[in-house]
Amino acid sequence: MDYYRQQPYCIMTLRMSIDCNGCYQRIRRALLQMEGLESHLIDKKHGRVVVCGAAFSPQDVAIKIRKRTNRRVEILDVSEASPAAPEGGPGHMPS
């Protein structure tokens, strides 16, 4: 039963300077245009961007964001996680 196992699921945290709403929108647009990213979270207050997905190279994502936003990008953390199993699948506890 290895059909739940897919490509490794990566979570990457970036540090960026997000000064205004225009910067926020540029970063958001750049992330939405990229292939392989499933979700993202932009924390304007702390200047952090978290990117999640199954098929992306952290260095390539950082370079693309840097080119599209003209902002300095620093990779803080890259970790692999297993995606949550669908309800009723292995690892699911009935209530």
C-alpha positions in Angstrom: 0.0 0.0 0.0 2.5 2.5 -1.1 0.0 4.6 -3.2 0.0 7.4 -0.5 3.7 7.9 -0.9 4.5 10.6 -3.4 7.4 12.9 -3.9 9.0 14.4 -0.8 6.9 17.3 0.6 9.2 20.3 1.3 8.6 23.2 3.6 10.9 26.2 3.1 11.2 29.4 5.2 12.6 32.5 3.7 13.5 35.9 5.2 12.6 38.9 3.0 12.2 42.6 3.5 8.4 43.3 3.2 8.1 47.0 3.7 4.7 47.9 2.2 1.6 46.4 0.6 3.3 46.7 -2.9 6.1 44.5 -1.8 3.7 42.0 -0.3 1.7 41.9 -3.6 4.9 41.4 -5.7 6.0 38.5 -3.6 2.5 37.0 -3.6 2.2 37.3 -7.4 5.7 35.7 -7.9 4.7 32.8 -5.7 1.3 32.2 -7.4 3.0 32.1 -10.9 5.4 29.3 -9.9 4.8 25.7 -10.7 5.1 23.0 -8.0 4.1 25.1 -5.1 1.0 24.0 -3.2 0.7 26.8 -0.6 2.5 29.8 0.9 2.3 32.0 3.9 3.6 35.6 3.9 4.2 37.0 7.4 4.6 40.7 6.8 5.2 41.6 10.4 8.3 39.3 10.8 9.4 39.4 7.2 9.1 35.7 6.6 7.7 33.7 3.7 6.9 30.0 4.1 6.5 27.9 0.9 5.1 24.4 0.8 5.0 21.9 -2.1 5.9 18.5 -3.4 8.0 19.2 -6.4 10.3 22.3 -6.1 14.0 23.1 -5.7 14.5 25.5 -2.8 17.4 27.3 -4.6 15.4 27.7 -7.8 12.4 29.2 -5.9 14.6 31.6 -4.0 16.3 32.7 -7.3 13.0 33.2 -9.0 11.5 35.3 -6.2 14.7 37.4 -6.1 14.5 38.0 -9.9 10.8 38.8 -9.9 10.6 41.0 -6.8 14.1 42.6 -6.9 14.4 41.9 -3.2 17.1 40.1 -1.2 16.0 36.5 -0.3 17.6 34.5 2.5 16.8 30.8 3.0 16.3 30.2 6.7 15.1 26.6 6.8 14.3 23.7 4.4 12.6 20.6 5.8 10.9 17.6 4.4 7.6 16.4 5.8 5.2 13.7 4.8 1.8 15.0 3.5 -1.2 14.2 5.7 -2.9 11.0 4.8 -6.4 11.3 3.4 -9.3 10.6 5.8 -9.8 6.9 6.1 -6.3 6.1 4.9 -3.3 4.7 6.9 -2.6 6.7 10.0 -6.3 7.9 10.4 -7.8 7.4 13.8 -11.6 7.0 13.8 -13.4 9.2 16.3 
